[in-house]
Amino acid sequence: MYEENEIEEYAPWFVVFLTLVGGWLRVILLDNQGLWLDEAFSIWVSSHSLAEMLQWIVKIDQHPPLYYLLLHYWIKLTGDTPYDVRLLSALFGAATIPIIYLIGKRMSGVVMGLAAALILAFSPFNIHFAQETRMYTLLTFNAAAAIYALVRLLTDPRSVRPIGSQFREYVHAWRTSGPLEPDTERDFSYQDETRNQTGWRAWIFRHRWSPIQTIETDLAWAAFIFFSAATMLSHNTAVLFFLATNIFVLSLMFYQTRSTVREANSGALPGFQAPPLGNWGKAQAGIFLLWSPWIFPFIQQASRVYQEFWIPKPNWDTVIQTLRSFLNESIATQANQFTVIWILYALVLGLGMVYYRRSSSRFLFLAALFAIPFLGELIVSIRRPIFYDRTLIWTTIPLFLLLAAGIAQLRFRLLMIAVLGVFITNNLFSTADYYRFMQKEDWSYAAGYVSYFTQKDDLILFNANWVQIPFDYYFKTYENQYLLQVKKHGVPEDMFASGVLEPKMTASDIPRLISLLNGRKRVWLIYSHNWYTDPLELIPQTLASKKMKLIQERQFYGVQVQLYGAP
């Protein structure tokens, strides 16, 4: 108990330190590589006006608008360089670290909170996506905030009171109480502060203000509603977050009486207490109300994904690799070291289950938040594959909390430090591998290469029409600087002409390609993502059949540049 109190005294400083270190790991080398396709698409969408942005999202994208909306204003504030646009994701990633600490502390104490914050701060998987101009760290931040609010409600006896009752009492107390009387025994009195106040300051000081703790339950309800809706507006697959919380809480309501009696007699951590059904129903109605403006676009996007999507069907190896990515699999780890580390992870997860053996509702809470979305994507993938590790990034929050519970189960401080040291050391090696070996599509050098060799009236073709977006991000600088005069076309169609994000090249599209080639002496082909958009390589075959000769060819990472010309 003494050690727990001693740690808790310094815990806020540890959390600040971890947040700064985790933030530094997410910011370091942020602009070391150029933007890849999805990042450039994020900038392209967010650079439109709000009305145009929403139209494009509904027409061609598969994601909700919250991240693009935030990025829209962020670009106006900071600019659209790779560093600037990625910084938004890095900040959300760093801000999640203190939130997971608060969740762990509220669930099981300060040791669990600190261990969870430490694991998240050094997580290579989370560091990776904190350095991308995409919505995944925003998704994690919103989910973590909603989980924290829900944990507060499940551990607060006052959550049985009607939602809004604390706010009403707070306002009533403020309106009916008079101003504070001066304290004549002190040199300074409240009346001294308010005597000369006018306008809005006089309004603030006119009455007593109750402590914020008197409304913290209603604030938790408001936060849960707001951040749950924000989670669903960060990524469409986050409807599984909504499903997971409802399955758990409604199940807890059903088994509440028996669970409460058993855990109360065990002397262990008290179990979670479900809020009344009326309060829960109001909260779900509030979440749905905030999310409802997106419901029809969500249905349209889901329908397009159901018809066709590029994600391959998951198999057992996909599932294992996803779990490895969450926990960390270092590229440089040798086979024997790999086995030892994964045995250690398994043991710590087992200890986490043991830690909650007499508080089953807390374990089931973390298990539901992790397993239901994971299994949900796998079940949907039977009909249409959507299983993708980054869309499940927010489930690392309950996973890391369970790992932290296992570490808290270790009774000796030195043993805790040793286990955490092994995890963090391995994570640092993996993070170093990420900084050194991670490669993104090399659009910067591809655009520079074309601009250097291009001539007037050259034709530039893009086999996947939307790869023109990252190419133009870099090429337009050269166009404006050197007044380059070229024509650009997408194949089989121009960018988003039919509202299809990635149309496939077919034999019926060859006549249009031939018409584009007529009268051209030089044609550039920017060839990328052809495994999906041109698997039969119809475009280069057609170029060669038109008696054009391959003059130059250059392979960049993720991009192939070919120059064809008349012999």
C-alpha positions in Angstrom: 0.0 0.0 0.0 2.9 2.4 0.9 4.6 1.6 -2.4 1.3 2.3 -4.3 0.9 5.6 -2.6 4.5 6.5 -3.3 4.2 5.7 -7.0 0.9 7.6 -7.2 2.5 10.8 -5.8 4.9 10.9 -8.8 2.7 9.3 -11.4 1.5 12.5 -13.0 5.2 13.4 -13.7 5.8 9.9 -15.1 2.9 10.4 -17.4 4.0 13.8 -18.6 7.5 12.3 -19.3 6.0 9.3 -21.1 3.8 11.6 -23.2 6.8 13.7 -24.2 8.9 10.7 -25.1 6.1 9.1 -27.0 5.4 12.3 -28.8 9.1 12.6 -29.7 9.1 9.1 -31.1 6.1 10.0 -33.2 7.5 13.3 -34.5 11.1 12.2 -35.1 11.9 11.8 -38.9 8.3 12.8 -39.6 9.2 14.2 -43.1 12.0 11.7 -43.8 10.0 10.2 -46.6 7.6 11.6 -49.2 3.9 11.2 -49.1 2.4 8.0 -50.4 -0.9 7.5 -52.3 -3.3 7.5 -49.3 -1.6 10.4 -47.6 -1.7 12.5 -50.8 -5.4 11.6 -51.2 -6.1 12.9 -47.7 -4.5 16.2 -48.6 -6.3 16.4 -51.9 -9.8 15.8 -50.3 -9.1 18.2 -47.4 -7.9 21.0 -49.7 -11.3 21.4 -51.2 -14.1 23.6 -49.9 -16.2 22.0 -47.2 -19.1 21.4 -49.6 -16.8 19.9 -52.3 -15.0 17.8 -49.8 -18.2 16.2 -48.5 -19.3 15.5 -52.1 -16.0 13.8 -53.0 -16.1 11.7 -49.7 -19.5 10.4 -50.4 -18.8 9.9 -54.1 -15.5 8.0 -54.1 -14.2 7.4 -50.6 -15.0 4.7 -47.9 -14.4 6.9 -44.8 -16.5 9.3 -42.8 -15.6 13.0 -42.8 -14.3 13.9 -39.3 -10.6 13.4 -40.0 -10.8 15.2 -43.4 -12.7 18.1 -41.7 -10.0 18.5 -39.1 -7.2 18.2 -41.7 -9.0 20.9 -43.8 -8.6 23.5 -41.1 -5.2 22.1 -40.0 -3.8 22.7 -43.5 -5.2 26.3 -43.5 -3.4 26.8 -40.2 0.0 25.1 -40.9 0.3 24.3 -44.6 0.4 21.1 -46.5 4.0 19.9 -46.4 4.6 16.3 -45.4 5.7 17.4 -41.9 2.8 19.7 -41.3 0.1 17.3 -42.3 1.6 14.3 -40.5 2.0 16.4 -37.3 -1.8 16.3 -36.7 -1.7 12.5 -36.5 1.4 12.5 -34.3 -0.3 14.9 -31.8 -3.4 12.7 -31.6 -1.1 9.7 -31.0 0.7 11.4 -28.2 -2.5 12.7 -26.6 -3.8 9.1 -26.3 -0.9 8.2 -23.9 -2.3 10.0 -20.8 -5.8 8.8 -21.6 -4.8 5.1 -21.4 -3.1 5.9 -18.1 -6.3 7.3 -16.8 -8.3 4.2 -18.0 -5.8 1.8 -16.3 -5.7 3.9 -13.1 -9.5 4.0 -12.9 -9.8 0.3 -13.6 -7.1 -1.2 -11.3 -4.8 1.4 -9.9 -1.8 3.6 -10.8 0.6 0.7 -11.5 -1.7 -0.6 -14.3 -2.2 2.9 -15.7 1.5 3.6 -15.9 2.3 0.2 -17.4 -0.3 0.7 -20.1 0.9 4.2 -20.9 4.5 2.9 -21.1 3.5 0.1 -23.6 1.5 2.5 -25.8 4.2 5.2 -25.8 6.7 2.7 -27.3 4.3 0.7 -29.4 5.8 0.5 -33.0 2.4 -0.2 -34.5 1.0 3.0 -33.0 4.2 5.0 -33.8 3.9 3.9 -37.4 0.4 5.2 -38.0 1.1 8.3 -36.0 3.4 9.3 -38.8 0.8 9.0 -41.6 -1.6 11.5 -42.9 -4.6 9.3 -42.2 -7.3 9.0 -39.6 -6.1 6.0 -37.6 -4.6 7.9 -34.6 -7.7 10.1 -34.4 -9.8 6.9 -34.3 -7.6 5.6 -31.5 -7.8 8.9 -29.5 -11.6 9.1 -29.8 -12.1 5.5 -28.8 -9.7 5.8 -25.8 -11.6 8.9 -24.6 -14.9 7.1 -25.0 -13.6 4.1 -23.1 -12.3 6.2 -20.3 -15.7 8.0 -19.9 -17.4 4.6 -19.9 -15.1 3.2 -17.3 -15.9 6.2 -15.1 -19.6 5.5 -15.5 -19.2 1.8 -14.7 -17.3 2.6 -11.5 -19.4 5.5 -10.4 -22.5 4.7 -8.1 -23.9 8.1 -9.2 -24.4 6.9 -12.8 -27.8 5.4 -11.6 -29.1 9.0 -11.4 -31.0 10.3 -14.4 -28.7 11.9 -17.0 -28.6 15.7 -16.6 -29.8 15.7 -13.0 -26.3 16.9 -11.8 -26.3 19.7 -14.4 -29.8 20.8 -13.3 -28.8 20.9 -9.7 -25.6 22.7 -10.4 -27.4 25.4 -12.3 -30.1 25.6 -9.7 -27.5 26.0 -6.9 -25.7 28.7 -8.8 -28.9 30.7 -9.5 -30.3 30.5 -6.0 -27.1 31.0 -4.0 -26.1 34.6 -3.2 -22.6 35.9 -3.6 -19.9 34.9 -1.1 -19.6 37.0 2.0 -16.3 38.7 2.7 -13.9 36.9 5.0 -13.1 39.5 7.6 -10.4 37.3 9.2 -8.3 37.4 6.0 -6.4 40.3 4.4 -8.1 39.4 1.1 -11.9 38.8 0.6 -14.1 37.6 -2.2 -15.9 40.9 -2.1 -12.6 42.7 -2.8 -12.3 40.7 -6.0 -15.9 41.3 -7.2 -16.4 44.9 -6.1 -15.2 46.6 -9.2 -16.2 43.8 -11.7 -18.4 44.7 -14.6 -19.9 43.0 -17.6 -19.2 39.3 -18.1 -16.7 39.2 -15.2 -19.5 40.5 -12.8 -21.7 37.7 -14.2 -19.1 35.1 -13.4 -18.4 36.3 -9.9 -22.1 37.1 -9.0 -22.8 33.6 -7.4 -21.0 30.7 -5.9 -19.6 28.1 -8.2 -19.9 24.5 -6.9 -16.9 22.1 -7.3 -16.6 20.5 -10.7 -16.9 17.1 -8.9 -20.6 17.7 -8.4 -21.2 17.3 -12.1 -18.5 14.8 -13.1 -20.9 12.0 -13.7 -23.0 14.0 -16.2 -19.7 15.2 -17.7 -18.7 11.5 -18.2 -22.1 10.8 -19.9 -21.5 13.8 -22.2 -18.0 12.7 -23.0 -19.0 9.1 -23.7 -21.7 10.3 -26.1 -19.5 12.8 -27.8 -16.4 10.6 -28.2 -18.4 7.5 -29.2 -20.0 9.4 -32.0 -16.6 10.9 -32.9 -15.1 7.4 -33.0 -17.8 6.3 -35.5 -17.2 9.5 -37.5 -13.5 8.7 -37.7 -13.8 5.4 -39.4 -16.8 3.4 -40.7 -15.7 0.1 -39.1 -16.0 1.8 -35.7 -19.7 0.9 -35.7 -18.1 -2.2 -34.2 -17.1 -0.1 -31.2 -20.7 0.9 -30.8 -21.7 -2.8 -31.0 -19.0 -3.9 -28.5 -20.0 -1.4 -25.8 -23.7 -2.2 -26.2 -23.1 -6.0 -26.1 -21.0 -5.7 -22.9 -23.2 -3.2 -21.0 -26.5 -4.9 -21.9 -25.0 -8.3 -20.9 -23.8 -6.7 -17.6 -27.3 -5.4 -16.9 -28.6 -9.0 -17.4 -26.2 -10.6 -15.1 -25.7 -7.7 -12.7 -27.3 -9.1 -9.6 -25.5 -12.4 -9.5 -22.2 -10.8 -10.5 -22.4 -8.1 -7.7 -23.1 -10.7 -5.0 -20.3 -13.0 -6.0 -17.6 -10.2 -6.4 -18.7 -8.4 -3.2 -18.0 -11.6 -1.2 -14.7 -12.3 -2.8 -12.8 -9.3 -1.4 -11.4 -8.5 -4.8 -11.8 -5.5 -7.0 -15.4 -4.5 -7.1 -17.1 -5.4 -10.3 -18.4 -2.9 -12.8 -21.9 -1.8 -12.2 -24.2 -1.3 -15.2 -26.1 2.0 -15.5 -29.9 1.9 -15.6 -31.4 0.9 -18.9 -33.0 4.3 -19.2 -29.7 6.2 -18.9 -28.1 3.8 -21.3 -30.9 4.2 -23.8 -30.6 8.0 -23.7 -26.9 7.8 -24.2 -27.3 5.6 -27.3 -29.9 7.9 -28.6 -27.5 10.8 -28.2 -24.7 8.9 -30.0 -27.0 8.0 -32.9 -28.3 11.6 -33.1 -24.7 12.9 -33.5 -23.8 10.2 -36.0 -27.1 10.2 -37.9 -26.2 13.0 -40.4 -23.7 10.4 -41.8 -26.1 7.4 -41.9 -27.1 7.7 -45.6 -23.6 8.3 -46.9 -22.5 5.4 -44.7 -25.0 3.2 -46.4 -23.8 4.4 -49.9 -20.2 3.8 -49.0 -20.9 0.3 -47.5 -22.8 -0.6 -50.6 -19.9 0.3 -52.9 -17.5 -1.7 -50.6 -19.8 -4.7 -50.7 -19.9 -4.6 -54.5 -16.1 -4.6 -54.8 -13.1 -3.7 -52.7 -9.4 -4.2 -53.0 -8.7 -5.9 -49.6 -7.9 -9.6 -50.0 -9.8 -12.2 -48.1 -8.2 -12.8 -44.7 -6.7 -16.2 -43.7 -5.1 -17.6 -40.6 -1.8 -16.0 -41.5 -3.4 -12.6 -41.8 -4.9 -12.9 -38.3 -1.6 -14.0 -36.8 0.3 -11.2 -38.5 -2.2 -8.7 -37.3 -1.8 -9.9 -33.7 2.0 -9.8 -34.2 1.8 -6.2 -35.5 -0.3 -5.1 -32.4 2.2 -6.6 -29.9 5.3 -6.1 -32.1 7.4 -8.3 -34.2 10.8 -6.9 -34.8 12.4 -7.4 -38.2 15.8 -7.9 -36.6 14.6 -10.4 -34.0 16.3 -13.8 -34.3 14.2 -17.0 -34.2 15.1 -18.0 -30.7 14.7 -14.5 -29.4 11.4 -14.2 -31.2 10.1 -17.4 -29.4 11.2 -16.2 -26.0 9.5 -12.8 -26.4 6.2 -14.2 -27.6 6.2 -16.7 -24.7 6.7 -13.7 -22.4 3.8 -11.9 -24.0 1.6 -15.0 -23.5 2.6 -15.3 -19.9 1.9 -11.7 -19.1 -1.5 -11.9 -20.9 -2.3 -15.0 -18.8 -1.3 -13.1 -15.7 -3.7 -10.3 -16.8 -6.5 -12.8 -16.9 -5.5 -14.1 -13.4 -5.4 -10.5 -12.1 -9.2 -10.2 -12.9 -10.1 -13.8 -11.9 -12.3 -12.4 -9.1 -13.5 -9.3 -11.0 -14.8 -11.0 -14.2 -16.7 -8.0 -15.4 -13.5 -5.9 -15.8 -11.8 -8.7 -17.7 -14.9 -9.2 -19.9 -15.0 -5.5 -20.6 -11.5 -5.5 -22.1 -12.1 -8.8 -23.8 -15.3 -7.5 -25.4 -13.7 -4.3 -26.7 -10.9 -6.4 -28.3 -12.6 -9.5 -29.5 -16.0 -8.2 -30.8 -14.5 -5.8 -33.4 -11.8 -8.3 -34.3 -14.3 -11.1 -34.9 -16.8 -8.7 -36.4 -14.4 -7.8 -39.2 -13.6 -11.4 -39.8 -17.3 -12.4 -40.0 -18.1 -9.6 -42.4 -15.1 -10.6 -44.5 -16.8 -14.0 -45.2 -19.0 -12.0 -47.7 -16.8 -9.0 -48.5 -13.2 -8.7 -47.1 -12.8 -5.7 -44.8 -10.3 -7.2 -42.3 -7.4 -4.7 -42.1 -5.0 -4.3 -39.2 -5.0 -0.5 -39.2 -8.8 -0.3 -38.9 -8.5 -2.2 -35.7 -5.8 0.0 -34.2 -8.0 1.2 -31.5 -8.3 -2.3 -30.1 -4.7 -2.0 -29.0 -6.1 0.0 -26.1 -7.9 -2.9 -24.3 -5.0 -5.2 -25.4 -2.4 -3.1 -23.8 -4.6 -2.6 -20.7 -4.7 -6.4 -20.3 -1.0 -6.6 -20.7 -0.6 -3.9 -18.1 -2.9 -5.8 -15.7 -0.6 -8.8 -16.1 2.4 -6.7 -15.2 0.5 -5.3 -12.2 0.0 -8.9 -11.0 3.7 -9.2 -10.5 4.2 -8.4 -6.9 7.8 -7.4 -7.0 8.7 -4.0 -8.3 12.1 -5.2 -9.8 10.3 -8.0 -11.7 7.8 -5.4 -13.1 10.6 -3.2 -14.2 12.5 -6.2 -15.8 9.4 -7.4 -17.8 8.6 -3.8 -18.9 12.3 -3.4 -19.8 12.2 -6.4 -22.1 9.1 -5.2 -23.8 10.3 -1.6 -24.3 13.8 -2.8 -25.5 12.2 -5.0 -28.1 9.9 -2.2 -29.1 12.7 0.2 -29.5 14.6 -2.2 -31.7 11.5 -2.6 -33.8 10.9 1.1 -33.9 14.5 1.6 -35.1 13.9 -0.9 -37.8 10.8 1.0 -38.8 12.8 4.3 -39.1 15.6 2.6 -41.1 13.7 0.2 -43.4 10.1 1.4 -43.8 9.6 2.6 -47.3 6.8 4.6 -48.8 5.9 5.1 -52.5 8.6 7.3 -54.0 6.4 9.9 -55.8 8.8 12.7 -55.1 11.6 11.3 -57.2 9.3 9.9 -59.8 7.8 13.3 -60.4 11.3 14.9 -60.5 12.5 12.3 -63.0 9.6 13.0 -65.4 10.0 16.7 -65.0 13.7 16.5 -65.9 13.2 14.6 -69.1 9.8 15.8 -70.3 9.4 17.7 -73.5 6.6 20.0 -74.8 3.4 18.3 -75.7 4.3 15.0 -74.0 1.4 12.8 -72.9 1.5 11.5 -69.3 -0.8 8.4 -68.7 -1.7 7.1 -65.2 -2.8 3.5 -65.2 -4.7 3.9 -61.8 -6.4 7.2 -62.3 -6.0 8.4 -58.7 -2.2 8.0 -58.6 -2.3 11.3 -60.4 -2.9 12.9 -57.0 0.4 12.0 -55.4 2.3 12.6 -58.7 0.7 16.0 -59.1 1.5 16.9 -55.5 5.2 17.0 -56.4 5.0 17.5 -60.2 3.0 20.8 -60.0 6.0 22.6 -58.4 8.1 21.7 -61.5 5.2 22.6 -63.8 4.9 26.1 -62.3 8.6 26.7 -62.0 9.7 25.5 -65.5 6.4 26.2 -67.4 6.1 22.6 -68.5 3.5 21.9 -71.2 2.2 18.4 -70.9 -1.1 16.6 -71.2 -2.4 14.2 -68.5 -4.9 11.5 -68.7 -6.0 8.6 -66.6 -6.5 5.1 -68.0 -9.1 3.6 -68.4 -10.7 6.9 -67.6 -9.7 10.3 -66.2 -9.6 10.8 -62.4 -13.0 9.9 -60.8 -14.9 10.6 -64.1 -17.4 7.8 -63.3 -17.2 8.1 -59.5 -15.2 4.9 -59.3 -12.1 5.2 -57.1 -10.0 2.5 -58.8 -11.5 1.4 -62.2 -9.9 -1.7 -63.7 -8.5 -1.7 -67.2 -10.4 -4.1 -69.6 -10.2 -4.9 -73.2 -13.2 -2.7 -73.9 -11.1 0.3 -72.7 -8.3 -0.2 -75.3 -10.0 1.9 -78.1 -10.0 5.0 -75.8 -6.3 4.4 -75.0 -5.5 4.2 -78.7 -7.4 7.4 -79.4 -5.2 9.1 -76.8 -2.1 7.9 -78.5 -3.0 9.1 -81.9 -0.6 11.9 -83.1 1.6 11.5 -80.0 5.4 11.2 -80.4 6.2 10.7 -76.8 4.1 9.1 -74.0 4.9 8.7 -70.4 3.3 5.8 -68.4 3.1 6.2 -64.6 2.5 2.6 -63.6 1.5 1.9 -60.0 -1.0 -0.3 -58.2 -1.3 -2.2 -61.5 -1.7 -5.5 -59.6 -5.3 -4.3 -59.0 -6.1 -1.8 -61.8 -4.3 -3.5 -64.7 -3.5 -7.1 -63.7 -3.2 -8.2 -67.4 -0.8 -5.4 -68.3 -3.1 -4.2 -71.1 -1.7 -0.7 -71.0 2.0 -1.4 -71.8 0.9 -4.1 -74.3 -1.2 -1.6 -76.1 1.5 1.0 -76.1 4.0 -1.5 -77.6 1.4 -2.6 -80.2 1.0 0.9 -81.5 4.6 0.7 -82.9 6.0 2.8 -80.0 9.3 1.9 -78.6 10.2 1.9 -74.9 12.9 4.6 -74.7 13.4 4.9 -70.9 12.3 3.0 -67.9 13.0 3.8 -64.2 11.8 1.8 -61.2 11.1 3.8 -58.0 9.7 2.3 -54.9 6.0 1.6 -55.6 6.1 3.4 -58.9 7.3 2.5 -62.4 8.0 5.2 -64.9 8.2 4.3 -68.6 8.8 6.6 -71.6 7.5 5.4 -75.0 8.3 7.2 -78.3 8.0 6.7 -82.0 10.9 4.7 -83.5 
